[in-house]
Amino acid sequence: MITLEKRPEPSKHWTYLTPFVAIALTMIVGGAMFGMMGVDPFEAIRTIFWDPIFNTQFASYTRPQLLVKAGPLILIAIGLSLGFKAGIWNIGAEGQYIIGAVCGAAAGLAFYPSDSIFIFPLMLIFGMLGGWIWAMIPALLKTKLGTNEILVSLMLVYVAENILATAASGFLRNPDGRGFPGSRNFKEWDAAFNADIISGTGMHWGVLAAFIAVIAAYALMTKHLLGFQIRLSGEAPRAARFAGVNPSAMILICMGLSGALAGLAGIFEVTGPAGVVNIGFNAGYGFTAIIVAFLGRLNPIGILLAGLLMALTYIGGELTQLMLAMPAAAIQLFQGMLLFFLLAADVLVNFRIRFTSSAKGAA
């Protein structure tokens, strides 16, 4: 019989090494998967991790895209990490990302075609507000009725997707779009377009906001009382209650912050790289950000690096589809392996495997 026995004190060195172990195992097992699909595994791994940055044939396009893809992942993951640190599991950031985009776009389009400088800031405010409201639903249900925030936040993703479809084909549909679903193109509306701060670099306002969020989260978790309360709530809930930390308030704060940041990421994406609100707008950033948060060990600096790495797999995955005819599902499976091996390595860091006889195990 195989059992898991908790280690008295997990190794700190292995705690920080497990992301690198997970990356290595993902490359090995993923390479084997590519080989079974008839693709040279070394060429596939090189295309994913090397070519987007160092291959001059693609670098002029892929390097700026690295920041474009990393921005929303980092922004959402920073918000999620605050809740995860406190033991609050918001799995519905994808829904908050979608609702933030819809609310922000609706606020801006209400004033179309105004060229006021207040349009873009207004859209950001409503984007954050939309994500915050959507996160408050599972937060309030948990604090008032004791529901499970994992299930409620996850189910609300599917509700948000239906709202997105309704918006794209209904109240946000472009009246000049010949009946096709989708909003007006924000790239053609200067007042609402989230253009690059430095042309051609991919550094738009959403990427800058992600970097600011990293700095703010680091300061919060290391220098502020709220950061201490968040850590204490996750590591020692009973001690946190004795110290006067209100569990309900912590749930509302952490869920609210993560929802607002997810909504902000959504409106930055709509006004920038995506350009429109359409049925296929959501790219799974809210779910992928969970991998980014854990890969970065819930540390803001680690999340920054993990976000860049995950963005690299997005861009490299697109290259493998183009150059090696790889199916998109294979790339998604490759990304999923990263979380699987990370969680498996974490289990082995915190627990040791014990082999016992069935009779002893029954006793």
Contacts in CASP RR format, 6 or more apart in sequence:
PFRMAT RR
TARGET T0000
AUTHOR 0000-0000-0000
METHOD contacts of the structure
MODEL  1
MITLEKRPEPSKHWTYLTPFVAIALTMIVGGAMFGMMGVDPFEAIRTIFW
DPIFNTQFASYTRPQLLVKAGPLILIAIGLSLGFKAGIWNIGAEGQYIIG
AVCGAAAGLAFYPSDSIFIFPLMLIFGMLGGWIWAMIPALLKTKLGTNEI
LVSLMLVYVAENILATAASGFLRNPDGRGFPGSRNFKEWDAAFNADIISG
TGMHWGVLAAFIAVIAAYALMTKHLLGFQIRLSGEAPRAARFAGVNPSAM
ILICMGLSGALAGLAGIFEVTGPAGVVNIGFNAGYGFTAIIVAFLGRLNP
IGILLAGLLMALTYIGGELTQLMLAMPAAAIQLFQGMLLFFLLAADVLVN
FRIRFTSSAKGAA
1 355 0 8 1.000
1 356 0 8 1.000
1 357 0 8 1.000
1 358 0 8 1.000
1 360 0 8 1.000
1 361 0 8 1.000
2 353 0 8 1.000
2 354 0 8 1.000
2 355 0 8 1.000
3 353 0 8 1.000
3 354 0 8 1.000
3 356 0 8 1.000
3 361 0 8 1.000
4 347 0 8 1.000
4 351 0 8 1.000
4 352 0 8 1.000
4 353 0 8 1.000
4 354 0 8 1.000
5 351 0 8 1.000
5 352 0 8 1.000
5 353 0 8 1.000
5 354 0 8 1.000
6 350 0 8 1.000
6 351 0 8 1.000
7 349 0 8 1.000
7 350 0 8 1.000
7 351 0 8 1.000
7 352 0 8 1.000
10 349 0 8 1.000
10 350 0 8 1.000
11 349 0 8 1.000
14 349 0 8 1.000
15 297 0 8 1.000
15 349 0 8 1.000
16 297 0 8 1.000
18 342 0 8 1.000
18 345 0 8 1.000
18 346 0 8 1.000
18 349 0 8 1.000
19 295 0 8 1.000
19 296 0 8 1.000
19 297 0 8 1.000
19 306 0 8 1.000
19 342 0 8 1.000
21 341 0 8 1.000
21 345 0 8 1.000
22 295 0 8 1.000
22 338 0 8 1.000
22 341 0 8 1.000
22 342 0 8 1.000
22 344 0 8 1.000
22 345 0 8 1.000
23 309 0 8 1.000
23 338 0 8 1.000
25 337 0 8 1.000
25 341 0 8 1.000
25 345 0 8 1.000
26 334 0 8 1.000
26 337 0 8 1.000
26 338 0 8 1.000
26 341 0 8 1.000
27 45 0 8 1.000
27 49 0 8 1.000
29 337 0 8 1.000
29 341 0 8 1.000
30 41 0 8 1.000
30 45 0 8 1.000
30 334 0 8 1.000
30 337 0 8 1.000
31 41 0 8 1.000
31 44 0 8 1.000
31 45 0 8 1.000
32 41 0 8 1.000
33 330 0 8 1.000
33 333 0 8 1.000
33 334 0 8 1.000
34 40 0 8 1.000
34 41 0 8 1.000
34 44 0 8 1.000
34 45 0 8 1.000
34 326 0 8 1.000
34 330 0 8 1.000
35 41 0 8 1.000
35 44 0 8 1.000
37 326 0 8 1.000
37 330 0 8 1.000
39 320 0 8 1.000
39 324 0 8 1.000
39 326 0 8 1.000
43 324 0 8 1.000
44 320 0 8 1.000
44 324 0 8 1.000
44 326 0 8 1.000
47 316 0 8 1.000
47 317 0 8 1.000
47 319 0 8 1.000
47 320 0 8 1.000
47 323 0 8 1.000
47 324 0 8 1.000
48 312 0 8 1.000
48 313 0 8 1.000
48 316 0 8 1.000
48 317 0 8 1.000
48 319 0 8 1.000
48 320 0 8 1.000
48 334 0 8 1.000
49 312 0 8 1.000
49 313 0 8 1.000
49 316 0 8 1.000
51 57 0 8 1.000
51 58 0 8 1.000
51 62 0 8 1.000
51 316 0 8 1.000
51 319 0 8 1.000
52 58 0 8 1.000
52 59 0 8 1.000
52 62 0 8 1.000
52 63 0 8 1.000
52 65 0 8 1.000
52 66 0 8 1.000
52 312 0 8 1.000
52 315 0 8 1.000
52 316 0 8 1.000
52 319 0 8 1.000
53 59 0 8 1.000
53 62 0 8 1.000
53 63 0 8 1.000
53 66 0 8 1.000
53 312 0 8 1.000
58 319 0 8 1.000
62 315 0 8 1.000
62 316 0 8 1.000
62 319 0 8 1.000
64 196 0 8 1.000
64 200 0 8 1.000
64 201 0 8 1.000
64 202 0 8 1.000
64 203 0 8 1.000
65 202 0 8 1.000
65 311 0 8 1.000
65 315 0 8 1.000
66 308 0 8 1.000
66 311 0 8 1.000
66 312 0 8 1.000
66 315 0 8 1.000
67 201 0 8 1.000
67 202 0 8 1.000
67 203 0 8 1.000
67 207 0 8 1.000
67 311 0 8 1.000
68 202 0 8 1.000
68 204 0 8 1.000
68 207 0 8 1.000
68 273 0 8 1.000
68 311 0 8 1.000
69 310 0 8 1.000
69 311 0 8 1.000
69 314 0 8 1.000
69 315 0 8 1.000
70 207 0 8 1.000
70 210 0 8 1.000
70 307 0 8 1.000
70 308 0 8 1.000
70 310 0 8 1.000
70 311 0 8 1.000
71 206 0 8 1.000
71 207 0 8 1.000
71 210 0 8 1.000
71 265 0 8 1.000
71 268 0 8 1.000
71 307 0 8 1.000
71 311 0 8 1.000
72 97 0 8 1.000
72 206 0 8 1.000
72 210 0 8 1.000
72 265 0 8 1.000
72 266 0 8 1.000
72 268 0 8 1.000
72 269 0 8 1.000
72 285 0 8 1.000
72 289 0 8 1.000
73 285 0 8 1.000
73 288 0 8 1.000
73 289 0 8 1.000
73 292 0 8 1.000
73 307 0 8 1.000
73 310 0 8 1.000
73 311 0 8 1.000
74 210 0 8 1.000
74 211 0 8 1.000
74 213 0 8 1.000
74 214 0 8 1.000
74 292 0 8 1.000
74 303 0 8 1.000
74 304 0 8 1.000
74 307 0 8 1.000
75 206 0 8 1.000
75 209 0 8 1.000
75 210 0 8 1.000
75 213 0 8 1.000
75 261 0 8 1.000
75 262 0 8 1.000
75 264 0 8 1.000
75 265 0 8 1.000
75 268 0 8 1.000
76 93 0 8 1.000
76 97 0 8 1.000
76 258 0 8 1.000
76 261 0 8 1.000
76 262 0 8 1.000
76 265 0 8 1.000
76 285 0 8 1.000
76 286 0 8 1.000
76 289 0 8 1.000
76 292 0 8 1.000
77 289 0 8 1.000
77 290 0 8 1.000
77 292 0 8 1.000
77 293 0 8 1.000
77 296 0 8 1.000
77 303 0 8 1.000
77 306 0 8 1.000
77 307 0 8 1.000
78 210 0 8 1.000
78 213 0 8 1.000
78 214 0 8 1.000
78 217 0 8 1.000
78 261 0 8 1.000
78 300 0 8 1.000
78 303 0 8 1.000
79 93 0 8 1.000
79 213 0 8 1.000
79 217 0 8 1.000
79 257 0 8 1.000
79 258 0 8 1.000
79 259 0 8 1.000
79 261 0 8 1.000
79 262 0 8 1.000
80 90 0 8 1.000
80 93 0 8 1.000
80 258 0 8 1.000
80 289 0 8 1.000
80 290 0 8 1.000
80 293 0 8 1.000
81 217 0 8 1.000
81 293 0 8 1.000
81 298 0 8 1.000
81 299 0 8 1.000
81 300 0 8 1.000
81 303 0 8 1.000
82 217 0 8 1.000
82 220 0 8 1.000
82 221 0 8 1.000
82 230 0 8 1.000
82 254 0 8 1.000
82 257 0 8 1.000
82 258 0 8 1.000
83 89 0 8 1.000
83 90 0 8 1.000
83 230 0 8 1.000
83 254 0 8 1.000
83 255 0 8 1.000
83 257 0 8 1.000
83 258 0 8 1.000
84 90 0 8 1.000
84 293 0 8 1.000
84 294 0 8 1.000
84 298 0 8 1.000
85 221 0 8 1.000
85 230 0 8 1.000
85 231 0 8 1.000
85 233 0 8 1.000
85 234 0 8 1.000
85 298 0 8 1.000
86 230 0 8 1.000
86 231 0 8 1.000
86 233 0 8 1.000
86 234 0 8 1.000
86 250 0 8 1.000
86 251 0 8 1.000
86 254 0 8 1.000
87 233 0 8 1.000
87 234 0 8 1.000
88 149 0 8 1.000
88 250 0 8 1.000
88 251 0 8 1.000
88 254 0 8 1.000
88 255 0 8 1.000
89 149 0 8 1.000
89 150 0 8 1.000
89 153 0 8 1.000
90 135 0 8 1.000
90 138 0 8 1.000
90 149 0 8 1.000
90 153 0 8 1.000
90 254 0 8 1.000
90 255 0 8 1.000
90 258 0 8 1.000
90 259 0 8 1.000
91 149 0 8 1.000
91 150 0 8 1.000
91 153 0 8 1.000
91 154 0 8 1.000
91 290 0 8 1.000
92 138 0 8 1.000
92 153 0 8 1.000
92 154 0 8 1.000
92 156 0 8 1.000
92 157 0 8 1.000
92 286 0 8 1.000
93 153 0 8 1.000
93 258 0 8 1.000
93 259 0 8 1.000
93 262 0 8 1.000
93 286 0 8 1.000
93 287 0 8 1.000
93 289 0 8 1.000
93 290 0 8 1.000
94 157 0 8 1.000
94 160 0 8 1.000
94 262 0 8 1.000
94 282 0 8 1.000
94 284 0 8 1.000
94 285 0 8 1.000
94 286 0 8 1.000
94 287 0 8 1.000
95 131 0 8 1.000
95 134 0 8 1.000
95 156 0 8 1.000
95 157 0 8 1.000
95 159 0 8 1.000
95 160 0 8 1.000
95 161 0 8 1.000
95 262 0 8 1.000
95 282 0 8 1.000
95 286 0 8 1.000
96 130 0 8 1.000
96 131 0 8 1.000
96 132 0 8 1.000
96 134 0 8 1.000
96 135 0 8 1.000
96 160 0 8 1.000
96 258 0 8 1.000
96 259 0 8 1.000
96 262 0 8 1.000
96 263 0 8 1.000
97 131 0 8 1.000
97 262 0 8 1.000
97 263 0 8 1.000
97 265 0 8 1.000
97 266 0 8 1.000
97 269 0 8 1.000
97 282 0 8 1.000
97 285 0 8 1.000
97 286 0 8 1.000
98 157 0 8 1.000
98 160 0 8 1.000
98 161 0 8 1.000
98 163 0 8 1.000
98 164 0 8 1.000
98 266 0 8 1.000
98 281 0 8 1.000
98 282 0 8 1.000
99 130 0 8 1.000
99 131 0 8 1.000
99 133 0 8 1.000
99 134 0 8 1.000
99 160 0 8 1.000
99 163 0 8 1.000
99 263 0 8 1.000
100 126 0 8 1.000
100 127 0 8 1.000
100 128 0 8 1.000
100 129 0 8 1.000
100 130 0 8 1.000
100 131 0 8 1.000
100 134 0 8 1.000
100 262 0 8 1.000
100 263 0 8 1.000
100 264 0 8 1.000
100 266 0 8 1.000
100 267 0 8 1.000
101 127 0 8 1.000
101 164 0 8 1.000
101 263 0 8 1.000
101 266 0 8 1.000
101 267 0 8 1.000
101 269 0 8 1.000
101 270 0 8 1.000
101 277 0 8 1.000
101 281 0 8 1.000
102 130 0 8 1.000
102 163 0 8 1.000
102 164 0 8 1.000
102 167 0 8 1.000
102 172 0 8 1.000
102 277 0 8 1.000
103 126 0 8 1.000
103 127 0 8 1.000
103 129 0 8 1.000
103 130 0 8 1.000
103 131 0 8 1.000
103 267 0 8 1.000
104 123 0 8 1.000
104 124 0 8 1.000
104 126 0 8 1.000
104 127 0 8 1.000
104 130 0 8 1.000
104 267 0 8 1.000
104 270 0 8 1.000
105 123 0 8 1.000
105 167 0 8 1.000
105 172 0 8 1.000
105 183 0 8 1.000
105 186 0 8 1.000
105 267 0 8 1.000
105 270 0 8 1.000
105 271 0 8 1.000
105 277 0 8 1.000
106 126 0 8 1.000
106 167 0 8 1.000
106 171 0 8 1.000
106 172 0 8 1.000
107 122 0 8 1.000
107 123 0 8 1.000
107 125 0 8 1.000
107 126 0 8 1.000
107 127 0 8 1.000
108 119 0 8 1.000
108 122 0 8 1.000
108 123 0 8 1.000
108 126 0 8 1.000
108 192 0 8 1.000
109 172 0 8 1.000
109 183 0 8 1.000
109 184 0 8 1.000
111 119 0 8 1.000
111 122 0 8 1.000
112 184 0 8 1.000
112 189 0 8 1.000
113 189 0 8 1.000
114 191 0 8 1.000
115 190 0 8 1.000
115 191 0 8 1.000
116 191 0 8 1.000
117 191 0 8 1.000
119 191 0 8 1.000
119 192 0 8 1.000
120 191 0 8 1.000
120 192 0 8 1.000
120 193 0 8 1.000
120 194 0 8 1.000
120 271 0 8 1.000
123 192 0 8 1.000
123 267 0 8 1.000
123 271 0 8 1.000
124 264 0 8 1.000
124 267 0 8 1.000
124 268 0 8 1.000
126 267 0 8 1.000
127 263 0 8 1.000
127 264 0 8 1.000
127 266 0 8 1.000
127 267 0 8 1.000
128 260 0 8 1.000
128 261 0 8 1.000
128 263 0 8 1.000
128 264 0 8 1.000
128 267 0 8 1.000
129 260 0 8 1.000
130 263 0 8 1.000
131 259 0 8 1.000
131 260 0 8 1.000
131 262 0 8 1.000
131 263 0 8 1.000
132 256 0 8 1.000
132 259 0 8 1.000
132 260 0 8 1.000
132 263 0 8 1.000
134 156 0 8 1.000
134 160 0 8 1.000
134 259 0 8 1.000
135 153 0 8 1.000
135 255 0 8 1.000
135 256 0 8 1.000
135 258 0 8 1.000
135 259 0 8 1.000
135 260 0 8 1.000
135 262 0 8 1.000
136 252 0 8 1.000
136 255 0 8 1.000
136 256 0 8 1.000
137 152 0 8 1.000
137 156 0 8 1.000
138 147 0 8 1.000
138 149 0 8 1.000
138 152 0 8 1.000
138 153 0 8 1.000
138 156 0 8 1.000
138 255 0 8 1.000
139 149 0 8 1.000
139 251 0 8 1.000
139 252 0 8 1.000
139 255 0 8 1.000
139 256 0 8 1.000
140 252 0 8 1.000
141 147 0 8 1.000
141 149 0 8 1.000
141 152 0 8 1.000
142 148 0 8 1.000
142 149 0 8 1.000
142 152 0 8 1.000
142 251 0 8 1.000
143 248 0 8 1.000
143 251 0 8 1.000
143 252 0 8 1.000
149 251 0 8 1.000
149 255 0 8 1.000
161 282 0 8 1.000
164 277 0 8 1.000
164 279 0 8 1.000
164 280 0 8 1.000
164 281 0 8 1.000
164 282 0 8 1.000
165 181 0 8 1.000
165 279 0 8 1.000
167 183 0 8 1.000
167 277 0 8 1.000
168 181 0 8 1.000
168 182 0 8 1.000
168 183 0 8 1.000
168 277 0 8 1.000
168 278 0 8 1.000
168 279 0 8 1.000
168 280 0 8 1.000
168 281 0 8 1.000
169 181 0 8 1.000
169 182 0 8 1.000
169 279 0 8 1.000
170 181 0 8 1.000
172 182 0 8 1.000
172 183 0 8 1.000
172 277 0 8 1.000
173 179 0 8 1.000
173 180 0 8 1.000
173 181 0 8 1.000
173 182 0 8 1.000
173 183 0 8 1.000
174 180 0 8 1.000
174 182 0 8 1.000
174 183 0 8 1.000
174 184 0 8 1.000
174 185 0 8 1.000
174 276 0 8 1.000
176 184 0 8 1.000
181 278 0 8 1.000
181 279 0 8 1.000
182 276 0 8 1.000
182 277 0 8 1.000
182 278 0 8 1.000
182 279 0 8 1.000
183 276 0 8 1.000
183 277 0 8 1.000
183 278 0 8 1.000
184 276 0 8 1.000
185 275 0 8 1.000
185 276 0 8 1.000
186 192 0 8 1.000
186 193 0 8 1.000
186 194 0 8 1.000
186 270 0 8 1.000
186 271 0 8 1.000
186 272 0 8 1.000
186 275 0 8 1.000
186 276 0 8 1.000
187 193 0 8 1.000
187 272 0 8 1.000
187 275 0 8 1.000
192 271 0 8 1.000
193 271 0 8 1.000
193 272 0 8 1.000
193 275 0 8 1.000
194 204 0 8 1.000
194 205 0 8 1.000
194 206 0 8 1.000
194 268 0 8 1.000
194 271 0 8 1.000
194 272 0 8 1.000
195 204 0 8 1.000
195 272 0 8 1.000
196 202 0 8 1.000
196 203 0 8 1.000
196 204 0 8 1.000
197 203 0 8 1.000
197 204 0 8 1.000
197 205 0 8 1.000
197 208 0 8 1.000
204 268 0 8 1.000
204 272 0 8 1.000
204 273 0 8 1.000
205 268 0 8 1.000
206 264 0 8 1.000
206 265 0 8 1.000
206 268 0 8 1.000
209 264 0 8 1.000
209 268 0 8 1.000
210 265 0 8 1.000
211 304 0 8 1.000
213 261 0 8 1.000
213 300 0 8 1.000
214 300 0 8 1.000
214 301 0 8 1.000
214 303 0 8 1.000
214 304 0 8 1.000
215 300 0 8 1.000
217 300 0 8 1.000
218 300 0 8 1.000
218 301 0 8 1.000
220 226 0 8 1.000
220 227 0 8 1.000
221 227 0 8 1.000
221 230 0 8 1.000
221 231 0 8 1.000
221 300 0 8 1.000
226 253 0 8 1.000
229 240 0 8 1.000
229 243 0 8 1.000
229 245 0 8 1.000
229 250 0 8 1.000
230 250 0 8 1.000
230 254 0 8 1.000
232 239 0 8 1.000
232 240 0 8 1.000
232 243 0 8 1.000
232 245 0 8 1.000
233 240 0 8 1.000
233 245 0 8 1.000
233 247 0 8 1.000
233 250 0 8 1.000
234 240 0 8 1.000
237 247 0 8 1.000
240 247 0 8 1.000
240 250 0 8 1.000
241 247 0 8 1.000
262 286 0 8 1.000
262 289 0 8 1.000
265 285 0 8 1.000
266 285 0 8 1.000
269 281 0 8 1.000
269 283 0 8 1.000
269 285 0 8 1.000
270 276 0 8 1.000
270 277 0 8 1.000
270 281 0 8 1.000
274 281 0 8 1.000
288 310 0 8 1.000
288 335 0 8 1.000
290 339 0 8 1.000
291 306 0 8 1.000
291 310 0 8 1.000
291 335 0 8 1.000
291 336 0 8 1.000
291 338 0 8 1.000
291 339 0 8 1.000
291 342 0 8 1.000
292 303 0 8 1.000
292 306 0 8 1.000
292 307 0 8 1.000
292 310 0 8 1.000
293 303 0 8 1.000
293 306 0 8 1.000
294 339 0 8 1.000
294 342 0 8 1.000
294 343 0 8 1.000
295 302 0 8 1.000
295 306 0 8 1.000
295 307 0 8 1.000
295 309 0 8 1.000
295 310 0 8 1.000
295 338 0 8 1.000
295 339 0 8 1.000
295 342 0 8 1.000
296 302 0 8 1.000
296 303 0 8 1.000
296 305 0 8 1.000
296 306 0 8 1.000
310 335 0 8 1.000
310 338 0 8 1.000
313 331 0 8 1.000
313 334 0 8 1.000
313 335 0 8 1.000
313 338 0 8 1.000
317 326 0 8 1.000
317 331 0 8 1.000
317 334 0 8 1.000
320 326 0 8 1.000
320 331 0 8 1.000
321 327 0 8 1.000
321 328 0 8 1.000
321 331 0 8 1.000
END
